[in-house]
């Protein structure tokens, strides 16, 4: 009976174990695959959503790769999942709802947004994402997927419960059999419990752990060699596979994050190789990055980083640079195939440590490819052979590295192109400035030629008049003399007035250039500050020249005022040293000022004119001295006049001595004449106008002194200024200017000159009245983004009592012209931000149809093309900066319409 019961027991137990094994296999294969497919479908939806958003944001077609991949893979996963749950109608219905939502998202959101972006309808894309109805569908898909998996978990738990119920039934059956066989049944039950129930519980626990995502490090240990053992081994293999997949996913994710955070090739190479070395237990590694790729030349790969390499150059560990096709590295770059090398020779390379060295056993060479282009090649050597899942993981990591390398290289290339474009823009700007300067110089030369031509014509007319006068000179010599004096006076007055007219606008230029030099807003570069300094320096030189001409004209016209005051000679050496010390250092000349003991501390003279004479003499000395010295000796001496019975006069001598080129005897008198130089040819070595010595001589005579010259050609010169030693203010003797300039005496009683001045004033008054009559009460609109220009024009037009409106940009100008049709004239600056003068004029002429409204374009550009462009854009006239108020007024009078015509009326 016991044998029968034991046989029956064995049959029952064997059948139940078979059913249990089938149910366990069903749980491990069916339920896990169902869960995995649901996650894959959800991942496909996430990939499509990520690709759609990435493409919508950037327009980069590479973001469509995950979108298209998810679009094609989700249907496959859906079909596989549906086939697994055909026996469950409710789950099929849930799966159909998920399918409908996915298809709805693809049609109404995914492909719709991609189509909008591909069509260039970015505004509709932005409007769509403001509402983003697709997000609700995706959220619904996630909720339904979670609900689907919860049902599957419930079903799995029910199967487990049924399995437990079957176990309980089996135990009950065994209890009945045990009651029959008593001790035998108890013994058999105990043995079965130990050999079967516990492994099954472990299997159930492992399956529950997989389903719940718990700890998968524990493994089943089954001692019996039967179906339970096979079940345990299958469960252990499943746990190993899931754990390996999870580990690979974590490694890919962590490596991708590290690569995305790196923007430098060397840092990226070091980070990647070190990461792989720790992940795969590599003892040696090196990475070669694409260095350059030129036409008709093979690509070159440069070793960017080596892991565990030697710093000793005597110990070779690979070439620094390798061309494509050279060696295994180069061939791998060309073939784009992974190379596995085993049984490496002993001398391949040594893996060194602190205790010793050994040779690696295996090597791997793999390319880093992005879009069919090999960006890098990696080589690794190891003592152990890699597992298959290590190789698969390496493929994924190399793919991630290729994307990151391409991104960094592209960014570096864009940065290089940007720097090259900046350099080209700077060169073009410099060339443009040079061309503009050359154009300005040509224009100035043209104006000078026109002035010379006008002067020659005037001179011809004067010569004709003088010829006519000369024919009558024999009759009336006195009349001829008066005409000569009057002509001389006219010339002096013309020079004085012209110098003044030139200096007035020049002073404005100097003020503005000084503001630029000060750079109060710190907005100018060093180069721009240097430009402003050169402008200010050149303007100062030009102003000094104009002042010299003005001084000369004042002296000749008899209008030079002499202001006598006490002068402290003890301060003169320090003043001269401070003024010319830098000049001497620049010319590498010795400079000294010597004051004799017999020189008094104080004497009376015009200090400003005395300093002017000394500066002129010293400037000439430094100009014509290339090496040696320049010296000033101040002494006191007596001067014996040529008149008989005259007493000696005490004089102060200021001797300026240099070791320069000297002056020939033939040129000693010539250099004191106005506008004359010892070397007056166009090829002369030294510049200048020839006014310095002439003015100095005249000023010395005005101060009651004179200038002497001692020179030897090639050895140097000594110019000595003699001034009377006036000890008291009462000693000052009025200097008769008539003795030096007859024109000055004649100016006192020449009524003809007075009448000419009155006539000129009358003409100016009549011109102003005509201009005032035409302009007063008219409305002028000044458009300029520079308040200083607006301020200058406003003040220039104030005497004409015009209605002045101002605008700071083109938009304000258009608004005023639209709202105020009574505008009679527009002064429009061309270079303005946002809306420049060209576009403003085009809008006024074309859109507002104000084609009769006078517009004067004001521009700092003086090229012929700029003038033609302004006129083509609709300007009535063109003025280049700096402008003259009289020029502006003249053009306004010519262009402005009579008062009975409305210039702002549409054409």
C-alpha positions in Angstrom: 0.0 0.0 0.0 2.8 2.3 0.9 4.4 1.7 -2.5 1.1 2.3 -4.2 0.5 5.5 -2.3 4.1 6.4 -2.9 3.7 5.8 -6.6 0.4 7.7 -6.6 2.1 10.5 -4.7 4.9 10.6 -7.1 2.5 10.7 -10.1 0.5 13.5 -8.5 3.6 15.4 -7.5 5.3 14.9 -10.8 2.2 16.2 -12.7 1.8 19.1 -10.4 5.5 20.0 -10.7 5.1 20.0 -14.5 2.1 22.3 -14.3 4.0 24.5 -11.9 7.0 24.7 -14.2 4.7 25.6 -17.1 3.0 28.3 -15.1 6.4 29.6 -13.9 7.7 29.7 -17.5 4.5 31.4 -18.5 5.0 34.0 -15.8 8.7 34.5 -16.7 8.2 34.7 -20.5 4.7 36.0 -21.0 4.3 38.6 -18.2 7.8 40.0 -18.4 7.5 40.4 -22.2 4.1 42.1 -21.8 5.6 44.6 -19.4 8.6 45.1 -21.6 6.5 45.7 -24.7 4.3 48.3 -22.8 7.5 50.1 -21.8 8.8 50.0 -25.3 5.6 51.4 -26.7 5.7 54.2 -24.1 9.3 54.8 -25.0 8.5 55.0 -28.7 5.9 57.6 -27.9 8.4 59.5 -25.8 11.0 59.3 -28.7 8.4 60.7 -31.1 7.5 63.5 -28.8 11.2 64.3 -28.1 12.0 64.3 -31.8 9.0 66.4 -32.7 9.9 69.0 -30.0 13.6 69.1 -30.9 12.8 69.5 -34.6 10.2 72.2 -33.9 12.7 74.2 -31.7 15.9 73.9 -33.8 14.7 72.9 -37.3 17.6 70.3 -37.3 16.6 67.2 -39.3 18.6 65.0 -37.0 15.9 65.3 -34.4 13.5 63.5 -36.8 15.6 60.3 -36.5 14.1 59.3 -33.1 10.7 60.5 -34.3 10.8 58.3 -37.4 12.2 55.4 -35.5 9.5 55.6 -32.9 6.9 56.0 -35.7 7.9 52.7 -37.3 8.7 50.7 -34.1 5.6 51.3 -32.0 3.3 49.4 -34.5 5.6 46.4 -34.3 5.6 46.4 -30.5 1.8 46.9 -30.5 1.3 43.8 -32.7 3.6 41.7 -30.6 1.8 42.8 -27.4 -1.7 42.2 -28.8 -0.7 38.7 -29.8 0.4 38.0 -26.2 -3.0 39.1 -24.6 -5.5 37.7 -27.1 -7.0 35.6 -24.3 -7.9 38.8 -22.3 -10.6 40.9 -24.0 -10.5 43.7 -21.4 -6.7 44.2 -21.9 -7.2 44.1 -25.7 -9.8 46.9 -25.3 -7.3 48.9 -23.1 -4.6 48.3 -25.7 -6.9 49.5 -28.5 -7.6 52.7 -26.5 -3.8 53.3 -26.2 -3.5 52.6 -30.0 -6.2 55.2 -30.8 -4.5 57.8 -28.6 -1.1 57.1 -30.2 -2.6 57.4 -33.7 -4.4 60.5 -32.7 -1.2 62.1 -31.3 0.7 61.1 -34.5 -1.9 62.6 -36.8 -2.9 65.7 -34.9 0.3 66.6 -33.1 3.4 64.7 -34.3 3.2 64.8 -38.0 1.2 68.0 -38.0 3.9 70.0 -36.2 6.7 68.4 -38.3 4.8 69.3 -41.4 4.4 72.9 -40.2 8.1 73.2 -39.3 9.2 71.7 -42.7 6.9 74.2 -44.5 8.6 77.1 -42.6 5.4 78.0 -40.7 7.2 78.8 -37.5 4.5 81.2 -36.2 1.9 78.4 -36.4 4.3 76.1 -34.6 4.8 78.6 -31.8 1.0 79.1 -31.6 0.4 75.4 -31.4 2.9 74.9 -28.5 1.2 77.7 -26.6 -1.9 75.4 -26.3 -0.1 72.1 -26.9 -3.1 69.7 -27.2 -0.7 66.9 -27.9 0.6 67.0 -24.3 -2.9 66.0 -23.1 -2.9 63.0 -25.5 0.6 61.9 -24.3 -0.4 62.2 -20.7 -3.5 60.1 -21.5 -1.2 57.5 -23.1 1.0 57.4 -20.0 -2.1 57.0 -17.7 -3.6 54.2 -19.9 -0.2 52.5 -20.1 0.1 52.6 -16.3 -3.4 51.3 -16.0 -2.6 48.5 -18.5 0.5 47.5 -16.6 -1.4 47.5 -13.3 -4.0 45.1 -14.8 -1.1 42.9 -15.9 0.4 43.0 -12.5 -3.0 42.0 -11.1 -3.2 39.1 -13.5 0.3 38.1 -12.6 -0.5 38.2 -8.9 -3.7 36.1 -9.6 -1.6 33.5 -11.5 0.7 33.4 -8.5 -2.2 33.0 -6.2 -3.6 30.2 -8.3 -0.1 28.7 -8.2 -0.2 29.0 -4.4 -3.7 27.4 -4.2 -2.4 24.5 -6.3 0.4 24.1 -3.9 -2.0 24.1 -1.0 -4.1 21.4 -2.7 -1.0 19.4 -3.3 -0.1 19.7 0.4 -3.6 18.6 1.3 -3.4 15.5 -0.9 0.0 14.7 0.6 -1.5 15.1 4.1 -4.1 12.5 3.2 -1.5 10.2 1.9 0.6 10.9 5.0 -2.3 9.8 7.2 -2.3 6.5 5.4 1.3 5.9 5.5 2.0 7.8 8.8 5.7 8.0 9.4 6.5 7.2 5.7 4.2 10.0 4.6 5.7 12.4 7.1 9.2 11.5 5.9 8.2 11.9 2.3 6.5 15.2 3.0 9.5 16.6 4.7 11.8 15.5 1.9 9.5 17.0 -0.7 9.1 20.2 1.3 12.8 20.6 1.5 13.6 19.7 -2.1 10.6 21.3 -3.9 8.7 23.9 -2.0 11.6 26.1 -1.0 13.1 26.4 -4.5 9.7 27.2 -5.8 9.2 29.9 -3.2 12.6 31.3 -4.2 11.5 31.3 -7.8 8.3 33.0 -7.0 10.2 35.6 -4.9 12.6 36.2 -7.7 9.8 36.7 -10.2 8.0 39.1 -7.9 11.3 41.0 -7.5 11.6 41.3 -11.2 8.0 42.5 -11.5 8.4 45.0 -8.7 11.8 46.2 -9.9 13.5 45.3 -6.7 17.0 43.9 -5.9 18.2 41.5 -8.6 21.6 40.7 -7.1 20.5 37.5 -5.3 20.5 34.2 -7.2 18.7 30.9 -6.6 20.6 27.9 -5.3 19.0 24.5 -6.1 20.8 21.4 -4.9 18.6 18.8 -6.7 19.3 17.9 -10.3 15.8 17.9 -11.7 13.2 20.3 -13.3 13.4 22.5 -10.2 17.1 22.9 -10.8 16.5 23.8 -14.5 13.8 26.3 -13.3 16.3 27.9 -10.9 19.0 28.1 -13.6 16.6 29.7 -16.0 15.5 32.2 -13.4 19.2 33.0 -12.7 19.9 33.5 -16.4 16.9 35.8 -16.6 18.1 37.8 -13.6 21.6 38.0 -15.2 20.2 39.3 -18.5 18.0 41.9 -16.9 20.8 43.1 -14.6 23.3 43.4 -17.5 20.8 45.3 -19.6 20.1 47.6 -16.7 23.8 48.1 -16.1 24.4 48.9 -19.8 21.6 51.4 -19.8 23.0 53.2 -16.8 26.5 53.3 -18.4 25.2 54.8 -21.6 23.1 57.4 -19.7 26.0 58.5 -17.5 28.5 58.6 -20.4 26.1 60.7 -22.5 25.6 63.2 -19.7 29.4 63.5 -19.2 30.0 64.1 -23.0 27.2 66.6 -23.2 28.7 68.7 -20.4 32.1 68.9 -22.2 32.9 71.4 -25.0 36.7 70.9 -25.3 38.1 68.1 -27.5 41.0 67.2 -25.2 38.8 67.2 -22.1 36.2 65.1 -23.9 38.9 62.6 -25.1 40.3 62.2 -21.6 36.9 61.9 -20.0 35.7 59.3 -22.5 38.8 57.1 -22.4 38.9 57.2 -18.6 35.3 56.3 -18.4 35.7 53.2 -20.7 38.9 52.2 -18.8 37.0 52.0 -15.5 33.9 50.4 -17.1 35.6 47.7 -19.1 38.7 47.2 -16.9 41.1 48.3 -19.7 44.8 48.5 -18.9 45.8 50.7 -21.8 43.9 53.0 -24.2 44.5 55.8 -26.8 42.2 58.0 -28.9 43.1 59.6 -32.2 40.9 62.7 -33.3 40.6 63.9 -36.8 43.0 66.8 -37.1 42.5 68.1 -40.6 41.0 67.0 -43.8 42.1 68.7 -47.1 41.2 68.2 -50.7 43.3 65.6 -52.5 45.0 64.7 -49.2 44.4 62.0 -46.7 42.9 62.8 -43.4 45.3 63.0 -40.4 44.4 61.7 -37.0 46.2 63.1 -34.0 46.6 61.3 -30.7 44.6 63.5 -28.3 44.9 61.4 -25.1 46.3 58.1 -23.9 45.3 56.1 -20.9 48.2 54.7 -18.7 50.7 55.9 -21.3 54.3 56.6 -20.4 55.7 60.2 -20.0 59.1 59.0 -20.9 59.7 59.8 -24.6 62.3 57.0 -24.8 59.5 54.4 -24.2 57.3 54.4 -27.3 53.6 53.9 -27.0 52.2 54.8 -30.4 52.6 57.4 -33.1 51.5 61.0 -32.4 49.8 61.4 -35.8 48.5 58.8 -38.2 47.2 59.3 -41.7 44.1 57.5 -43.0 45.1 54.1 -44.3 48.4 54.1 -42.3 48.7 51.1 -39.9 45.7 49.5 -38.2 44.5 52.8 -36.8 44.5 54.4 -40.3 42.9 51.3 -41.9 40.2 51.2 -39.3 39.4 54.8 -40.0 39.0 54.0 -43.7 37.1 50.7 -43.3 34.9 52.0 -40.4 35.0 48.4 -39.0 35.8 47.3 -35.5 39.0 45.2 -35.2 39.5 42.5 -32.6 43.1 41.3 -32.0 44.0 38.4 -29.8 47.3 36.6 -28.8 49.3 39.8 -28.8 53.1 39.4 -28.9 55.1 40.2 -25.8 56.7 43.3 -27.4 53.4 44.9 -28.5 53.3 47.3 -25.5 53.9 46.9 -21.9 51.3 47.6 -19.2 53.3 49.1 -16.3 52.4 49.4 -12.6 54.4 50.2 -9.5 55.4 46.6 -9.0 56.1 45.5 -12.5 55.0 45.2 -16.1 53.3 42.8 -18.4 52.1 42.5 -22.0 48.4 42.7 -22.8 46.6 39.7 -24.3 43.8 41.3 -26.3 43.4 44.5 -28.2 40.4 46.3 -29.8 40.5 49.1 -32.5 37.2 50.8 -33.2 36.2 53.9 -35.3 34.0 56.7 -34.1 31.7 57.4 -37.0 29.1 60.1 -37.5 27.2 60.4 -40.8 29.6 58.1 -42.6 32.6 60.1 -41.6 35.2 58.8 -39.2 35.8 61.5 -36.6 38.1 59.5 -34.3 39.6 56.1 -33.7 40.1 54.4 -30.3 42.5 51.6 -29.4 42.3 49.6 -26.2 44.5 46.8 -24.8 43.5 44.5 -22.0 44.7 41.4 -20.1 41.2 39.8 -20.3 38.9 39.2 -23.2 35.7 41.2 -23.3 32.3 39.8 -22.9 29.8 40.1 -25.7 27.6 42.6 -23.9 30.8 44.7 -23.3 31.2 44.9 -27.1 27.5 45.9 -27.6 27.8 48.5 -25.0 31.0 49.9 -26.7 29.1 50.3 -29.9 26.5 52.4 -28.2 29.1 54.5 -26.4 31.1 55.1 -29.6 27.9 56.3 -31.3 27.3 58.8 -28.4 30.9 59.9 -28.7 30.5 60.5 -32.4 27.5 62.8 -31.9 29.4 64.8 -29.2 32.6 65.0 -31.2 30.7 66.3 -34.3 28.9 68.9 -32.1 32.2 70.2 -30.6 34.0 70.2 -34.0 31.1 72.0 -35.6 31.2 74.6 -32.8 34.9 75.1 -33.2 34.6 75.5 -36.9 31.8 78.0 -36.5 33.9 80.0 -34.0 36.9 80.0 -36.4 34.7 81.2 -39.3 33.3 83.9 -37.0 36.8 85.1 -36.1 37.8 85.1 -39.7 34.8 87.1 -40.7 35.5 89.6 -37.9 39.1 90.0 -39.2 37.8 90.5 -42.7 35.3 93.1 -41.5 38.0 95.0 -39.7 40.2 95.0 -42.8 37.4 96.2 -45.0 36.6 98.9 -42.5 40.2 100.1 -42.5 40.3 100.1 -46.3 37.0 102.0 -46.4 38.4 104.6 -44.0 41.6 104.9 -46.1 39.5 105.4 -49.2 37.4 108.0 -47.5 40.5 109.9 -46.3 41.9 109.8 -49.8 38.6 111.1 -51.2 38.6 113.9 -48.6 42.2 114.8 -49.5 41.4 114.9 -53.2 38.4 117.1 -52.5 40.5 119.5 -50.4 43.1 119.6 -53.2 40.4 120.3 -55.7 39.1 123.1 -53.6 42.6 124.5 -53.2 43.1 124.4 -57.0 39.8 126.2 -57.5 40.9 128.8 -54.9 44.2 129.2 -56.7 42.4 129.5 -60.0 40.2 132.2 -58.6 43.1 134.0 -57.1 44.9 133.9 -60.4 41.9 135.3 -62.2 41.6 138.0 -59.5 45.3 138.6 -59.9 44.9 138.9 -63.7 42.1 141.4 -63.2 44.2 143.4 -60.7 47.2 143.3 -63.2 44.9 144.7 -65.9 43.7 147.4 -63.5 47.3 148.1 -62.5 48.3 148.3 -66.1 45.6 150.8 -66.7 46.6 152.7 -63.6 50.3 152.5 -64.7 49.3 154.2 -68.0 47.9 157.0 -66.0 50.7 157.0 -63.4 52.7 159.6 -65.3 49.9 162.0 -65.0 49.1 161.6 -61.3 51.9 159.9 -59.3 50.3 160.8 -55.9 47.0 159.1 -56.9 49.0 156.0 -57.9 50.7 155.9 -54.5 47.4 156.1 -52.7 46.0 153.3 -54.8 49.0 151.1 -53.9 48.5 151.9 -50.2 44.8 151.1 -50.5 45.5 147.8 -52.2 47.9 146.8 -49.5 45.4 147.7 -46.8 42.7 145.7 -48.6 45.1 142.7 -48.8 45.8 142.9 -45.0 42.2 143.2 -44.2 41.4 140.3 -46.4 44.0 138.1 -44.7 42.8 139.1 -41.3 39.1 138.5 -42.1 39.9 135.2 -43.9 42.0 133.9 -41.0 39.2 134.7 -38.6 36.6 132.9 -40.8 38.8 129.9 -41.0 39.5 129.7 -37.3 35.9 129.9 -36.3 34.8 126.4 -37.7 38.2 125.0 -36.8 37.7 125.8 -33.1 34.4 123.8 -33.2 36.4 120.8 -34.6 39.0 121.1 -31.9 36.4 121.2 -29.2 34.6 118.1 -30.5 37.9 116.2 -31.1 38.9 117.1 -27.5 35.7 115.6 -26.2 36.5 112.4 -28.1 40.0 112.3 -26.7 38.6 112.6 -23.2 36.4 109.6 -23.8 34.1 110.3 -21.0 31.8 107.4 -21.7 34.8 105.0 -22.1 33.2 103.9 -25.4 36.2 104.4 -27.7 39.0 101.9 -28.3 42.7 102.8 -28.0 42.9 103.0 -31.8 39.9 105.4 -32.0 41.3 107.5 -29.2 44.5 107.7 -31.2 42.5 108.8 -34.3 40.8 111.5 -32.2 44.2 112.6 -30.8 45.6 112.9 -34.4 42.6 114.9 -35.5 43.0 117.3 -32.5 46.7 117.6 -33.1 46.3 118.3 -36.8 43.6 120.8 -36.1 45.8 122.5 -33.5 48.6 122.7 -36.1 46.2 124.2 -38.6 44.9 126.6 -36.0 48.5 127.7 -35.2 49.1 128.3 -38.9 45.9 130.4 -39.1 47.0 132.3 -36.0 50.3 133.0 -37.6 48.6 134.4 -40.7 46.3 136.4 -38.5 49.2 137.8 -36.5 51.0 138.8 -39.7 48.0 140.4 -41.1 47.4 142.3 -37.9 50.9 143.6 -37.9 50.7 144.7 -41.5 47.3 146.3 -40.9 48.6 148.1 -37.8 46.1 146.4 -35.5 48.6 144.5 -33.3 48.2 145.5 -29.6 51.2 145.5 -27.3 50.5 145.0 -23.6 53.5 145.8 -21.5 53.8 144.2 -18.1 56.4 143.0 -15.6 58.2 139.7 -16.7 60.0 137.5 -14.2 63.1 136.2 -16.0 63.9 133.7 -13.3 60.9 131.6 -14.3 61.8 131.6 -18.0 64.3 128.7 -18.0 61.8 126.4 -16.3 59.0 127.4 -18.7 61.2 126.8 -21.8 62.5 123.5 -20.4 59.0 122.2 -19.7 57.8 123.3 -23.1 60.6 121.7 -25.2 61.9 118.9 -23.0 59.8 116.2 -24.7 60.7 117.6 -28.1 64.4 117.3 -27.3 64.0 113.8 -26.0 62.2 112.8 -29.2 65.0 114.2 -31.4 67.7 112.9 -29.0 69.2 116.3 -28.6 70.8 118.1 -25.6 68.7 121.1 -24.5 69.8 123.7 -21.9 68.7 127.2 -20.9 71.4 129.3 -19.3 70.8 132.5 -17.4 73.8 134.8 -16.8 74.4 136.4 -13.4 74.0 139.9 -14.7 70.5 139.3 -16.0 67.9 141.2 -13.8 65.0 139.4 -12.3 62.3 141.7 -13.7 61.9 143.8 -16.7 58.9 145.2 -18.6 57.7 143.9 -22.0 54.8 142.0 -23.6 55.4 138.6 -22.1 53.1 136.7 -24.4 54.8 138.1 -27.6 58.2 137.5 -26.1 57.3 133.8 -25.4 55.9 133.6 -29.0 59.2 134.8 -30.5 61.3 132.4 -28.4 59.0 129.4 -29.2 59.3 130.2 -32.9 63.1 130.3 -32.7 63.4 127.2 -30.6 60.9 125.3 -32.9 63.1 126.1 -35.9 66.2 125.1 -34.0 64.7 121.6 -33.2 63.3 121.2 -36.7 66.6 121.8 -38.5 68.9 120.0 -36.0 69.3 116.2 -36.4 72.0 115.7 -33.8 74.0 117.6 -31.3 72.4 120.3 -29.1 70.0 123.3 -28.8 70.9 126.0 -26.2 69.3 129.2 -25.0 71.7 131.8 -23.4 70.1 134.8 -21.7 72.4 137.8 -21.0 72.4 141.5 -20.5 74.5 143.8 -22.9 74.7 147.3 -24.2 73.7 148.4 -27.6 75.1 151.5 -29.3 72.6 153.1 -31.8 73.9 154.4 -35.1 72.6 157.9 -34.5 75.4 160.4 -33.5 75.5 161.7 -29.9 73.2 158.8 -28.7 73.9 157.0 -25.5 74.3 153.2 -25.2 71.0 151.4 -24.5 70.8 148.4 -22.2 69.4 145.4 -24.0 68.5 141.8 -22.9 69.9 139.2 -25.4 68.1 135.8 -25.8 70.5 133.7 -28.0 69.1 130.5 -29.4 72.0 128.3 -30.7 71.8 125.0 -32.4 74.2 122.5 -34.1 71.9 122.0 -37.1 72.2 122.4 -40.9 73.0 126.2 -40.8 72.0 128.8 -43.3 73.9 129.9 -46.3 74.8 133.6 -46.7 72.6 134.0 -49.7 69.5 132.9 -47.8 70.1 134.9 -44.5 67.9 137.8 -45.6 65.4 135.6 -47.5 64.3 133.6 -44.5 62.9 136.7 -42.7 60.4 137.3 -45.6 56.9 136.1 -45.2 56.1 132.7 -46.9 59.7 132.3 -47.9 62.1 129.5 -46.9 65.7 128.7 -47.5 64.6 125.6 -49.4 61.2 126.4 -51.0 61.1 123.6 -53.5 58.4 120.9 -53.4 61.1 118.3 -52.6 62.4 120.1 -49.5 63.3 118.0 -46.5 61.6 120.2 -43.9 58.0 121.4 -43.8 56.5 124.7 -42.7 55.0 127.8 -44.1 57.8 130.3 -43.8 55.9 132.6 -41.4 57.7 131.9 -38.1 60.7 134.1 -38.6 58.8 136.8 -40.4 56.3 137.1 -37.6 59.1 136.9 -34.9 61.0 139.7 -36.6 57.9 142.0 -36.8 57.0 141.2 -33.1 60.5 142.0 -32.1 60.3 145.4 -33.8 56.9 146.0 -32.1 58.6 145.3 -28.7 61.3 147.8 -29.6 64.0 145.2 -30.3 65.4 143.2 -33.2 66.8 139.8 -34.2 70.2 139.0 -35.5 71.6 135.9 -37.2 75.0 134.3 -37.1 75.3 131.0 -39.0 77.7 128.8 -40.9 76.3 126.3 -43.3 76.7 122.7 -42.0 77.7 123.8 -38.5 74.7 125.5 -36.9 73.0 128.8 -36.3 72.5 131.4 -33.6 69.4 133.6 -33.6 69.6 136.4 -31.0 66.6 138.3 -29.8 67.4 141.8 -28.4 64.8 143.5 -26.3 65.2 146.8 -24.4 65.7 146.5 -20.7 62.8 148.5 -19.3 63.1 148.7 -15.5 60.0 150.7 -14.9 56.6 151.0 -16.5 57.2 154.7 -17.1 60.2 153.8 -19.3 57.9 152.4 -22.0 58.1 154.5 -25.1 55.2 154.3 -27.6 56.4 152.6 -30.7 55.4 154.3 -34.0 54.0 151.5 -36.1 54.0 153.9 -39.1 57.7 153.6 -39.2 57.5 149.9 -40.0 54.2 149.8 -42.0 53.0 152.8 -44.0 49.7 151.1 -44.5 49.1 151.4 -40.8 49.5 155.1 -40.8 47.4 155.4 -43.9 44.5 153.5 -42.3 43.9 156.4 -39.8 42.7 158.8 -42.3 41.7 156.8 -45.3 38.0 157.5 -45.9 37.9 155.3 -49.0 38.6 152.2 -46.8 35.9 153.3 -44.4 33.4 153.7 -47.2 34.3 150.2 -48.5 33.7 148.8 -45.1 30.3 150.6 -44.9 29.5 149.3 -48.4 30.3 145.7 -47.4 28.3 146.0 -44.3 25.4 147.4 -46.3 25.6 144.4 -48.7 25.6 141.9 -45.9 22.7 143.7 -44.3 20.8 143.6 -47.6 21.5 139.9 -48.1 20.4 139.1 -44.6 17.2 141.1 -45.1 16.4 139.2 -48.3 17.1 135.9 -46.6 15.1 136.9 -43.5 12.2 138.0 -45.7 12.1 134.5 -47.4 12.7 132.4 -44.3 11.1 134.0 -41.3 7.9 132.3 -40.1 8.7 129.2 -42.2 8.7 125.8 -40.6 11.9 123.7 -40.8 12.3 120.2 -39.5 15.9 119.2 -38.3 16.4 115.4 -38.1 19.6 114.2 -36.5 20.4 111.7 -33.8 23.2 113.9 -32.4 21.9 116.6 -30.1 25.0 118.7 -30.7 24.4 119.0 -34.4 20.7 119.9 -33.7 21.9 122.5 -31.2 24.3 124.0 -33.7 21.8 124.3 -36.5 19.1 125.7 -34.2 21.4 128.4 -33.0 22.5 129.1 -36.6 18.9 129.6 -37.8 17.7 131.6 -34.8 18.3 135.1 -36.4 15.8 134.2 -39.2 13.0 133.6 -36.7 11.9 130.3 -38.3 9.7 127.7 -36.6 12.2 125.0 -35.8 11.0 121.4 -35.2 13.4 118.6 -34.2 13.4 114.9 -34.5 16.0 112.4 -33.3 15.4 109.5 -35.7 13.5 108.6 -38.9 10.4 107.4 -37.1 9.9 110.8 -35.3 10.5 112.6 -38.7 7.8 110.6 -40.4 5.3 111.2 -37.6 5.9 115.0 -37.6 5.6 115.1 -41.4 2.3 113.2 -41.3 0.8 115.3 -38.5 2.1 118.7 -39.6 1.6 119.5 -43.3 2.9 123.0 -42.7 6.5 121.8 -42.7 8.3 123.8 -45.4 11.8 122.3 -45.3 13.5 119.2 -43.9 17.2 119.0 -42.9 17.8 115.3 -42.8 20.8 113.5 -41.4 21.7 110.3 -43.3 23.4 108.2 -40.7 20.8 107.4 -38.1 20.1 104.2 -36.1 17.0 102.0 -36.8 15.7 104.0 -39.8 18.4 105.8 -41.7 18.0 108.9 -44.0 17.7 106.9 -47.2 14.7 104.9 -46.0 13.1 107.9 -44.5 13.3 109.9 -47.7 12.0 106.9 -49.7 8.9 106.7 -47.4 8.3 110.4 -47.6 8.5 110.4 -51.4 6.7 107.1 -52.1 4.3 106.3 -49.3 3.5 109.8 -48.1 3.6 111.1 -51.7 5.3 114.4 -50.6 7.4 114.8 -53.7 7.5 118.6 -53.7 8.7 118.9 -50.0 12.3 120.2 -50.1 14.7 117.8 -48.3 18.4 118.7 -47.8 20.4 115.6 -47.0 23.3 116.2 -44.5 26.0 113.5 -44.5 29.5 113.1 -43.2 30.3 111.0 -46.3 31.6 113.1 -49.2 32.1 110.6 -51.9 30.4 111.2 -55.2 28.5 107.9 -54.9 27.0 109.1 -51.6 25.7 112.3 -53.1 24.2 110.4 -56.1 22.6 107.9 -53.7 21.0 110.7 -51.6 19.6 112.4 -54.7 18.3 109.1 -56.0 16.6 108.4 -52.7 14.6 111.6 -53.0 16.9 114.4 -51.6 16.5 117.9 -53.1 20.1 118.8 -52.3 23.1 117.4 -50.5 25.5 119.0 -48.0 28.6 117.3 -46.5 29.6 117.8 -42.9 30.9 120.0 -41.4 28.3 122.4 -42.6 28.3 126.2 -42.8 25.2 127.9 -41.7 25.4 130.4 -44.6 25.6 127.5 -47.0 22.6 125.9 -45.4 20.6 129.2 -45.5 21.5 129.8 -49.1 20.3 126.4 -50.2 17.2 126.8 -48.1 16.4 130.1 -49.8 16.9 128.5 -53.2 14.8 125.4 -52.5 11.9 126.8 -50.4 8.7 127.4 -52.2 6.9 130.8 -52.3 4.5 131.4 -49.5 1.4 130.9 -51.7 2.5 127.2 -52.4 2.1 124.5 -49.7 5.3 122.4 -50.0 3.8 119.7 -47.8 0.8 119.1 -50.1 0.7 115.7 -51.8 2.0 115.6 -55.4 
